[in-house]
Amino acid sequence: MPLTSRVKSARARVGCTIVFSACLAVASMFSASFVYAKTLKIASTPSGHLIWIAEEKGFFKDAGVDVEVVRFPSGLAASKALLAGEIDLATSSEFTFVSNVVRHPQLRILAGIARVSAVRLFTRADSGINLARDLVGRRVGVTRQSIGEYFLGEYLLANGIGLSEVDLVDMTAPDITDAIKGGVVDAAIVWQPFVHRTAMALGDNYRELPEQEAYFFHLLLIGQHSWVDANQRPLGQVLSALIQAEAYVRENSAEAQKMLADRLQLNIGAVQAIWDSYVREVNLDQTLLGLMEHEARWLVENGLADVELIPSFLSVIEMGSLRVVKPSAVRFIQ
């Protein structure tokens, strides 16, 4: 199935199967039976809405685990901290996970916590860039090895342009706003909330390139195999808390938006503007596997992954903990 068709079908919202009271019951079960003795560190990007909500509402503590959430600008940066042993768990797009796991096979996917359509390719209105073909030979800001690089490659390919035909400028997400405003790059691709920040900074000079609505990514909770094997109970507690957060957000969207704005120091208008770009659900589904396989082939074809065989991604998904907490959330066809 073409990527665009697969993406459009996958963006349909999935009805939740567990009510808020059931989530509380699961959390109480974990809390009553086991309290994790250490502070568990989770590296999250601003896109990890459920993680921030779970922290703010005290759902982690209710589940019996003390969590410190550390903010990172990208899944790439969070993954580096995870691999360095600086934190216990991290959030990452599935593309960043794929690009990492071919070099670091000890990484594991524990759950998806959102499906996000919030990456945008944009330019300045005065740059002379109006269509994809205008990007040829121009400087494009992007965080290399991130979902942004993959989306850019797919967008260019759909318009008959190779990734090598543009001048990629590697930069972190927070640096992109100043780079495009100052003319360091002619265009850029990044995710929310940095897209909204750039749009506000450029005002009437902000322009998005057309036909980008089909692109989305899975935001994943990931860890290292050794930690996951040794910490099944606290992992289940974390997942239980995230399921509580999922139910809370579904039933209290206005309050959740304000909470995120306050916690992440964002304008409430920025949070409201991007809210519907997220499907916040804790799950593991077949769409994730298909997307990762496509992305692995893309990495190999573009010389960005030195592997002869695409790995079996089922082998790097630890689904047992999520099955215990929310059996219906595991939707793989095996």
Buried (B, 14 or more C-beta within 10 A) or exposed (E): EEBBEBBEEBBEEEEBEBEBEBBBEBBBBBBEEBBBEEEBBBBBBBBBBBBBBBBBBEBBBBBBBEBEBEBBBBBBBBBBBBBEEEBBBBBBBBBBBBBBBBEBEEBBBBBBBBBBBBBBBBBBEEBEBEEBEBBBEBBBBBBEBBBBBBBBBBBBBBBEBEBEEBEBBEBBBEBBBEBBBEEBBBBBBBBBBBBBBBBBEBEEBBBEBEBBEBBBBBBBBBBBBEBBEEBEBBBBBBBBBBBBBBBBBBEBBEEBBBBBBEBBEBEEEBBBBBBEBBBBBBBBBEBBBBBBBBBBEBBBEBEBBEEEEBBEBEEBBBBBBBEBBBEEBBEEEE
